[in-house]
Amino acid sequence: MPTNLPPEALAAQQKYQDAQSLPEKIQALQEYIAKIPKHKGTEKLLALLKSKLAKLREELNKQRKVKKSSGISMNVKKEGAGQLILVGLPNVGKSSLLNKLTSANAKVADYPFTTKMPEIGMLNYEGVLIQTVEAPAIFPNMSSSTTGRQILTLIRNADIIGLVIDLSMDPNIQMKTILNELKSNGILLNVTKPPIKVEKTGSGGIQVFGADLCDGSVEDIKDILRENGLINAVVNIYGKISLQQIAEVLDESIVYRPAFIIANKGDLEGSSYNFNKLTENYGTIYKIIAASAKLNKGLDKIAEEAFRKLRVIRIYTRDSEGKTSKTPIILPENSTVEDVTERLPPHLLKKFKYAKIFGPSAKFDGEKVGLDHVLKDKDIIQIFTK
């Protein structure tokens, strides 16, 4: 352990060591990690502490599951091509946005915490149905309450997160509050999952491949895995990675979600100044969409960005008479002709001869392709059988 930690880090370390309950230990350890300077000499310490944090969170989650009562659940069953969740502080206009985007009927009021339970609507973007959910408002120290934990679970289960910011108030304070709550509870936004795959095995110890891509040694990597209870595993590293990132990947409580910012209430005085402030501080990390639910501005751009973040494509089918379907098949990006046939009657795959493609992925309309042809958004496919 580095001996040159600053006084504030040593004080945080002592607070962690003195903590009694699991929630206190978790909070103190998060503060300790935040106080440690980030440099080569502390890399392994930070990784090991993050591994300890993951174990504490897992232990706390197990306790909460045992104590869980049959109270009201905030779980939302997913429908459509994916789920967009609107997240923000009280009274930032989430309900108004939901109503305008989806024709929902969420209650709108001037007092805080109007939304007690998730409000749900369906956004239609050019034939793609995106389930849109308004989450109850974010508040400090959410994980310390049952309601807060339910809201966080709702958010972490979504496919895309729309951060709703009220431009009539300081955007930096709003962003810091939201991001702090999400990050401290293992919800990382617009962060690519580290390039590593860890597979548990029944024997053979820990084998590491690609260790030269990590800023730590093989033994450092093994120490982190052992700290997470892994004795036998195969580790494949396929890109540049830090010891801290390895610790994060092993923490099953961490999820990676795409997000964008909806800068709402752009019709109010002072909104231009706050929009520029928001762009200056967060514009390189997040797509920021200027909007006004009151004036119906920016709604089409919100829908377009939600579709883009889902990373799906629309594929239309053409029958033997040359008629093209009106409803698309929704597939993940880089899907193939074979993926389409799996959504259609089984005999089409068994008797598949070739397909003709009309659209962006074809070299020319009517190009003959096989099952491995990679499709693009708005392609039209006609399948021919033997």
Beta strands, then each sheet from edge to edge (+ up, - down):
strand 1: 82-87
strand 2: 119-125
strand 3: 128-134
strand 4: 160-166
strand 5: 187-189
strand 6: 196-200
strand 7: 206-209
strand 8: 233-237
strand 9: 255-257
strand 10: 259-264
strand 11: 288-290
strand 12: 312-317
strand 13: 329-332
strand 14: 352-358
strand 15: 367-369
strand 16: 379-385
sheet 1: 2+ 3- 1- 4- 10- 11-
sheet 2: 5+ 9+
sheet 3: 6+ 8- 7-
sheet 4: 13+ 12- 16- 14+ 15-
end
